Amino acid sequence: MAGDTQPVLIAGGGIGGLAVALGLARKGIRSILLEKASALGEIGAGIQLGPNAFHAFDYLGVGEAARNMAVYVERQRLMDAMTAEEICHVDLGEAFRARFGNPYAVVHRGDLHGVFLKACRDTNLIDLRVSSEVVGYDQDGSSVTAKLASGGRVTGSLLIGADGLWSNVRRQVVGDGKPRVSGHTTYRSVIPTEQMPEDLRWNAATLWAGPKCHLVHYPLSGWKVFNLAITCHNDAPEPVAGKPVSKEEVMKGFAHIHERALEIIHHGINWKLWVLCDRDPTDRWVDGRVVLLGDAAHPMMQYFAQGACQAMEDAVCLSHMMGSHPGDQASALENYRAQRFPRTAKVQMLSRAIGEHIYHPDGEHARLRNAIMSAKSQEEWYSDLAWLYGGTGLKG
């Protein structure tokens, strides 16, 4: 494959698309990345990075740059949003790092995207093209041609669909219609650190869990701001992304929680809302010379904080398989699919389950959650998380 005269085509210039371009470049494989937007960038605020993300950074050659811009939180903290008492926490310090070989951190999505973008621009094996939305493809036995919204066509040896939840490439590969609307609405804001209640400026990835709602917050950008993402299960019927919304609208789903948690919401400004969507797992990721990656393959609820991490694992695995099967793209794609599908499907389904059983339960259900989770030792937590955080993209 490394000797193929045709480049690999990549639809989508998000974190997953840039990561797989980098992975291929490290195997000596040229690529053309086709992004629909007029400029390469990333919206959104904070994302959480488990140790498996750092394994991927190192494989892709951006480990030092990624580490330099991350904020290293000391614990994952679960709070009861009705009583304002801690249910449990996971210590992310030395014992955690020793167990998993890497840290846990939080980062601004745009900053992380910038690390990947710079690395892609620093190699002559990656051709970055904007205003190039892939709307479909044609293929024969020797090549695949991406069809662009502009009417243009670009031909390569393979097409990787890394074009997200509403993937045009997936529509042709799988044909399973629109994403599943979860009915969960997330509101996002960023709070300057000096406006965050002083007694809540924790160096932690904090989750407040309440009946049909939850709050997540953690420090970002060198402690300049706190990222705030709050979610309520309000049976929202239609997908929405990035719509500005008033504080009064935001508050409707959280009036029943403890005033200490409510105080955090009151400090939020410039709220925007997203209605969360995912899809049921499918193992149909490959169509001849076309393959899916990241949210195009396995969109998931945000509750494991693994969307970007799993996309980067995909990039590691796919580029590794391409390098390991030169001249045999069919074997490379099948081995990638066979290795990645069981793991990503597990994350998809468990993300839904923890939304129901950890993030949003009420009454006896919530008391049972509290009893089970508060009884665990740190070593038990590490054992429970080993399947997730111990992943490298090259196994499991």
C-alpha positions as CSV (number, residue, x, y, z in Angstrom):
1,M,0.0,0.0,0.0
2,A,2.8,2.4,0.8
3,G,4.0,2.0,-2.8
4,D,0.6,2.8,-4.3
5,T,0.8,5.7,-6.7
6,Q,-2.7,6.8,-5.7
7,P,-3.3,8.7,-2.5
8,V,-5.8,7.7,0.2
9,L,-8.8,10.1,0.3
10,I,-10.2,11.2,3.7
11,A,-13.6,12.8,3.9
12,G,-13.7,15.1,7.0
13,G,-11.2,17.4,8.6
14,G,-12.1,16.9,12.3
15,I,-9.9,15.2,14.9
16,G,-10.5,11.7,13.4
17,G,-9.7,12.7,9.8
18,L,-6.5,14.6,10.8
19,A,-5.4,11.8,13.0
20,V,-5.7,9.1,10.4
21,A,-4.0,11.3,7.8
22,L,-1.1,11.6,10.3
23,G,-1.1,7.9,11.0
24,L,-0.9,7.1,7.2
25,A,1.9,9.7,6.7
26,R,3.9,7.9,9.4
27,K,3.6,4.8,7.2
28,G,4.8,6.7,4.2
29,I,1.2,6.8,2.7
30,R,0.0,9.9,0.9
31,S,-3.5,11.3,1.5
32,I,-5.8,14.0,0.4
33,L,-8.1,15.3,3.1
34,L,-11.4,16.8,1.9
35,E,-13.1,19.1,4.4
36,K,-16.5,20.7,3.6
37,A,-15.9,23.9,5.6
38,S,-14.1,26.9,4.1
39,A,-11.4,26.7,6.8
40,L,-10.0,23.9,8.9
41,G,-11.0,24.4,12.5
42,E,-13.0,22.9,15.4
43,I,-16.0,24.3,17.3
44,G,-17.0,23.3,20.8
45,A,-15.3,23.6,24.1
46,G,-13.7,21.0,26.4
47,I,-13.1,17.3,25.9
48,Q,-11.8,14.7,28.3
49,L,-8.8,12.6,27.4
50,G,-8.4,9.2,29.0
51,P,-5.0,7.3,29.0
52,N,-6.1,5.6,25.7
53,A,-6.0,9.1,24.0
54,F,-2.4,9.6,25.1
55,H,-1.5,6.2,23.7
56,A,-2.9,7.4,20.4
57,F,-1.0,10.7,20.6
58,D,2.3,8.9,21.1
59,Y,1.6,6.6,18.2
60,L,0.7,9.5,15.9
61,G,3.8,11.5,16.9
62,V,2.0,14.4,18.7
63,G,2.4,13.2,22.3
64,E,4.6,16.0,23.5
65,A,2.5,18.8,21.9
66,A,-0.7,17.3,23.3
67,R,0.7,17.0,26.7
68,N,1.9,20.6,26.7
69,M,-1.6,22.0,26.2
70,A,-3.6,19.7,28.5
71,V,-4.9,20.4,32.0
72,Y,-4.2,17.4,34.3
73,V,-7.1,16.9,36.7
74,E,-6.6,15.1,40.0
75,R,-9.8,13.1,40.1
76,Q,-13.1,12.2,38.5
77,R,-15.7,13.2,41.0
78,L,-19.4,12.1,41.1
79,M,-21.7,14.4,43.1
80,D,-25.3,13.9,44.1
81,A,-27.1,16.9,42.5
82,M,-30.0,16.6,45.0
83,T,-27.9,16.6,48.2
84,A,-24.6,18.3,47.0
85,E,-22.7,15.4,48.6
86,E,-19.9,13.4,47.0
87,I,-21.0,9.9,46.0
88,C,-17.5,8.7,45.0
89,H,-14.4,9.7,43.1
90,V,-11.6,8.1,41.1
91,D,-8.1,9.2,42.0
92,L,-6.2,10.1,38.8
93,G,-2.8,10.6,40.4
94,E,0.3,8.4,40.5
95,A,-1.4,5.1,41.1
96,F,-3.7,5.7,38.1
97,R,-0.8,6.7,35.8
98,A,1.2,3.7,36.9
99,R,-1.8,1.4,36.2
100,F,-2.5,2.7,32.7
101,G,0.8,4.1,31.6
102,N,-0.6,7.5,30.9
103,P,-2.5,10.4,32.6
104,Y,-6.1,11.6,32.4
105,A,-6.5,15.2,31.2
106,V,-8.9,17.8,29.8
107,V,-8.3,20.0,26.9
108,H,-10.0,22.6,24.6
109,R,-11.2,20.8,21.5
110,G,-9.9,23.6,19.3
111,D,-6.5,23.4,20.9
112,L,-6.3,19.7,20.3
113,H,-7.5,20.1,16.7
114,G,-4.7,22.7,16.3
115,V,-2.0,20.2,17.4
116,F,-3.2,17.7,14.8
117,L,-3.5,20.4,12.1
118,K,0.0,21.7,12.6
119,A,1.4,18.2,12.4
120,C,-0.4,17.5,9.2
121,R,0.8,20.8,7.7
122,D,4.4,19.9,8.7
123,T,4.5,16.9,6.3
124,N,4.4,16.9,2.5
125,L,2.5,13.6,2.5
126,I,-0.9,15.2,3.4
127,D,-2.8,17.5,1.0
128,L,-5.4,19.5,3.0
129,R,-8.3,20.8,0.9
130,V,-11.2,22.9,2.2
131,S,-14.6,23.7,0.6
132,S,-14.6,20.1,-0.6
133,E,-17.6,18.3,0.8
134,V,-17.7,14.6,-0.2
135,V,-21.3,13.8,-1.1
136,G,-20.8,10.3,-2.4
137,Y,-18.4,8.0,-4.3
138,D,-17.9,5.7,-7.3
139,Q,-15.5,2.8,-7.3
140,D,-14.1,0.1,-9.5
141,G,-11.6,-2.7,-8.9
142,S,-8.6,-0.4,-8.8
143,S,-9.7,3.0,-7.4
144,V,-12.4,5.0,-5.7
145,T,-13.6,8.5,-6.8
146,A,-15.0,10.9,-4.3
147,K,-17.9,13.1,-5.7
148,L,-17.8,16.6,-4.3
149,A,-20.7,19.0,-3.7
150,S,-19.1,21.4,-6.1
151,G,-19.3,18.9,-8.9
152,G,-15.6,18.0,-8.7
153,R,-14.2,14.5,-8.5
154,V,-11.1,13.3,-6.7
155,T,-9.7,9.8,-7.3
156,G,-7.6,7.7,-4.9
157,S,-6.8,4.2,-3.8
158,L,-9.2,4.3,-0.8
159,L,-11.8,6.6,0.7
160,I,-12.0,6.9,4.5
161,G,-15.3,8.4,5.7
162,A,-14.4,10.5,8.7
163,D,-17.2,12.9,8.1
164,G,-19.1,12.7,11.4
165,L,-22.5,11.9,12.7
166,W,-24.3,13.0,9.5
167,S,-21.7,11.3,7.3
168,N,-22.5,11.3,3.5
169,V,-20.1,8.4,3.1
170,R,-21.9,6.3,5.7
171,R,-25.2,7.0,3.9
172,Q,-23.8,5.1,0.9
173,V,-21.9,2.4,2.8
174,V,-24.7,1.6,5.4
175,G,-27.8,3.4,4.3
176,D,-29.4,3.4,7.7
177,G,-31.1,6.7,7.6
178,K,-30.9,9.5,10.1
179,P,-29.2,9.3,13.5
180,R,-31.2,8.3,16.6
181,V,-32.5,11.3,18.6
182,S,-31.8,10.6,22.2
183,G,-34.2,13.2,23.7
184,H,-31.3,14.5,25.8
185,T,-30.4,18.2,25.4
186,T,-27.0,19.5,26.4
187,Y,-26.4,23.2,27.1
188,R,-22.8,24.4,26.9
189,S,-21.1,27.5,28.4
190,V,-17.6,28.6,29.5
191,I,-17.2,30.4,32.8
192,P,-14.1,32.6,33.6
193,T,-12.4,31.0,36.5
194,E,-12.8,34.1,38.7
195,Q,-16.6,33.8,38.2
196,M,-16.8,30.1,39.2
197,P,-17.9,29.8,42.8
198,E,-14.6,29.7,44.8
199,D,-15.5,26.6,46.8
200,L,-16.2,24.7,43.5
201,R,-13.0,25.5,41.7
202,W,-11.9,21.8,41.9
203,N,-9.1,20.3,39.9
204,A,-11.5,17.6,38.8
205,A,-13.7,16.3,36.1
206,T,-16.9,16.8,38.1
207,L,-20.3,15.2,37.4
208,W,-23.4,16.2,39.3
209,A,-26.0,13.5,38.8
210,G,-29.7,14.2,39.3
211,P,-33.1,13.1,38.2
212,K,-33.2,13.3,34.4
213,C,-30.3,15.8,34.4
214,H,-26.6,16.2,35.1
215,L,-23.9,18.8,35.2
216,V,-20.2,18.4,34.1
217,H,-17.5,21.0,34.8
218,Y,-13.7,21.1,34.8
219,P,-10.9,23.7,34.3
220,L,-9.6,24.5,30.8
221,S,-7.0,26.5,29.0
222,G,-4.4,26.8,31.8
223,W,-7.2,27.4,34.4
224,K,-8.4,30.5,32.6
225,V,-12.0,29.2,32.3
226,F,-14.2,26.3,33.5
227,N,-15.9,24.3,30.8
228,L,-19.6,23.7,31.7
229,A,-21.8,21.2,29.9
230,I,-25.2,20.5,31.5
231,T,-27.8,18.0,30.2
232,C,-31.4,17.3,30.8
233,H,-33.5,14.4,29.5
234,N,-36.4,16.6,28.1
235,D,-37.6,14.3,25.3
236,A,-36.3,16.8,22.6
237,P,-37.7,15.5,19.4
238,E,-35.4,16.9,16.7
239,P,-31.6,17.2,16.2
240,V,-30.2,20.7,17.1
241,A,-26.6,21.8,17.0
242,G,-25.1,24.9,18.5
243,K,-28.4,27.0,18.8
244,P,-28.1,30.0,21.1
245,V,-30.5,29.8,24.0
246,S,-31.5,32.0,26.9
247,K,-30.5,31.3,30.5
248,E,-34.2,31.1,31.4
249,E,-34.7,28.3,28.8
250,V,-31.6,26.5,30.2
251,M,-32.9,26.6,33.8
252,K,-36.1,24.8,33.0
253,G,-34.6,21.4,33.2
254,F,-32.7,22.0,36.5
255,A,-35.0,23.8,38.9
256,H,-35.3,20.7,41.1
257,I,-31.6,20.3,42.0
258,H,-29.6,21.5,45.0
259,E,-28.9,25.3,45.1
260,R,-25.2,24.6,45.2
261,A,-25.3,23.0,41.8
262,L,-27.8,25.6,40.6
263,E,-25.3,28.4,41.5
264,I,-22.9,27.0,38.9
265,I,-25.5,27.3,36.1
266,H,-26.3,30.9,37.1
267,H,-22.7,31.9,36.2
268,G,-23.0,30.5,32.7
269,I,-23.2,33.0,29.7
270,N,-23.7,32.7,26.0
271,W,-25.5,29.3,26.3
272,K,-25.8,27.1,23.2
273,L,-27.7,23.9,23.0
274,W,-27.2,20.5,21.3
275,V,-29.8,17.7,21.1
276,L,-27.7,14.5,21.5
277,C,-27.9,11.8,18.8
278,D,-26.2,8.4,18.3
279,R,-26.8,5.3,16.3
280,D,-27.2,1.6,16.9
281,P,-23.9,-0.3,16.4
282,T,-23.4,-1.9,12.9
283,D,-20.4,-3.8,11.7
284,R,-21.0,-2.6,8.1
285,W,-18.0,-0.3,8.0
286,V,-16.5,-1.4,4.7
287,D,-17.7,-1.2,1.1
288,G,-14.9,-2.3,-1.3
289,R,-12.4,0.5,-1.2
290,V,-14.4,2.6,1.3
291,V,-14.2,2.5,5.1
292,L,-15.7,4.4,8.0
293,L,-14.0,6.0,11.0
294,G,-15.0,7.8,14.1
295,D,-18.5,9.2,14.4
296,A,-19.2,8.1,10.9
297,A,-18.7,4.5,12.0
298,H,-19.9,4.5,15.6
299,P,-21.5,7.8,16.9
300,M,-22.0,7.5,20.7
301,M,-23.5,9.4,23.5
302,Q,-21.0,11.6,25.4
303,Y,-21.4,9.9,28.7
304,F,-18.1,7.9,28.6
305,A,-16.3,11.0,27.2
306,Q,-14.8,8.7,24.5
307,G,-16.0,10.1,21.2
308,A,-12.7,11.7,20.2
309,C,-10.7,9.0,22.0
310,Q,-12.3,6.2,20.0
311,A,-11.8,8.1,16.7
312,M,-8.1,8.5,17.5
313,E,-7.9,4.7,18.3
314,D,-9.6,4.1,15.0
315,A,-6.9,6.2,13.3
316,V,-4.1,4.3,15.0
317,C,-5.6,0.9,14.1
318,L,-6.4,1.7,10.5
319,S,-3.0,3.3,9.7
320,H,-1.3,0.3,11.4
321,M,-3.3,-2.2,9.3
322,M,-2.6,-0.2,6.1
323,G,1.1,-0.3,6.9
324,S,1.0,-4.0,7.9
325,H,-0.7,-5.1,4.7
326,P,1.1,-3.3,1.8
327,G,-0.7,-4.0,-1.5
328,D,-3.6,-5.8,0.2
329,Q,-6.2,-3.1,1.1
330,A,-9.0,-5.7,1.5
331,S,-7.2,-7.4,4.3
332,A,-6.2,-4.1,5.9
333,L,-9.7,-2.8,6.0
334,E,-11.2,-6.1,7.2
335,N,-8.7,-6.5,10.0
336,Y,-9.4,-2.9,11.1
337,R,-13.1,-3.5,11.1
338,A,-12.9,-6.8,12.9
339,Q,-10.7,-5.3,15.6
340,R,-12.5,-2.1,16.2
341,F,-16.1,-3.0,15.9
342,P,-16.6,-5.0,19.1
343,R,-14.8,-2.3,21.2
344,T,-16.6,0.7,19.8
345,A,-20.0,-1.1,19.9
346,K,-19.4,-1.8,23.6
347,V,-18.6,1.9,24.2
348,Q,-21.8,2.9,22.3
349,M,-24.1,0.7,24.2
350,L,-22.6,1.3,27.7
351,S,-22.7,5.0,27.1
352,R,-26.4,4.8,26.8
353,A,-26.6,2.5,29.8
354,I,-24.6,4.8,32.1
355,G,-26.8,7.7,31.1
356,E,-29.7,5.8,32.4
357,H,-28.2,4.2,35.5
358,I,-25.5,6.7,36.6
359,Y,-26.3,10.1,35.2
360,H,-30.1,10.4,35.4
361,P,-31.7,8.1,37.9
362,D,-34.2,9.1,40.6
363,G,-35.5,7.8,43.9
364,E,-34.6,4.2,44.8
365,H,-32.7,3.9,41.5
366,A,-30.5,6.8,42.5
367,R,-30.0,5.5,46.1
368,L,-29.0,2.1,44.7
369,R,-26.4,3.9,42.4
370,N,-25.0,5.8,45.4
371,A,-24.7,2.6,47.5
372,I,-23.0,0.6,44.8
373,M,-20.6,3.3,43.6
374,S,-19.6,4.6,47.1
375,A,-18.6,1.1,48.2
376,K,-15.9,0.7,45.5
377,S,-12.2,1.0,46.4
378,Q,-9.8,2.8,44.1
379,E,-8.3,-0.5,43.0
380,E,-11.8,-1.7,42.1
381,W,-12.4,1.4,40.0
382,Y,-9.1,0.9,38.2
383,S,-10.1,-2.7,37.4
384,D,-13.5,-1.6,36.2
385,L,-12.0,1.0,33.9
386,A,-9.1,-1.2,32.6
387,W,-11.0,-2.4,29.5
388,L,-11.6,1.2,28.5
389,Y,-8.4,3.1,29.5
390,G,-6.1,0.3,28.7
391,G,-6.9,0.4,25.0
392,T,-4.3,1.5,22.4
393,G,-6.2,1.1,19.1
394,L,-4.0,-1.9,18.4
395,K,-5.8,-4.4,20.5
396,G,-9.2,-5.0,22.2
